[in-house]
Amino acid sequence: MRPLPATLATLAASFLLALPAHAQELTVSASDTIQTVLEARKGKPVTLRLAGGQELTGTVREATGKLVVLGALSGREFFDAAVAIEKIEAVIVRTRSK
């Protein structure tokens, strides 16, 4: 592998330093559902693991009893997605930065 150019390495390091010092820990209560967990993460990034193993990463915009809307999908920044709540197997959140 070729080493990264110095400017690219500096840019990557600057980006990592701009991330929050720590992310919020994920907590749930006995009455929580996928919907309530997603509602609590509104405006924050999540990864959803769907039935079949596919994962979608984006920012939670809305969460209803039937759908969640993810904005700024990772790898597809100009796209949003509406995902059926019943198809979500896991909500994955980053709890700390490197």
Buried (B, 14 or more C-beta within 10 A) or exposed (E): EEEEEEEEEEEEEEEEEEEEEEBEEBEEEEEEEBBEBBBBBBEEBBBBBBEEEEEBBBBBBBBEEEBBBBBBBEEEEEEBBEBEBEBBEEBEBBEEEE
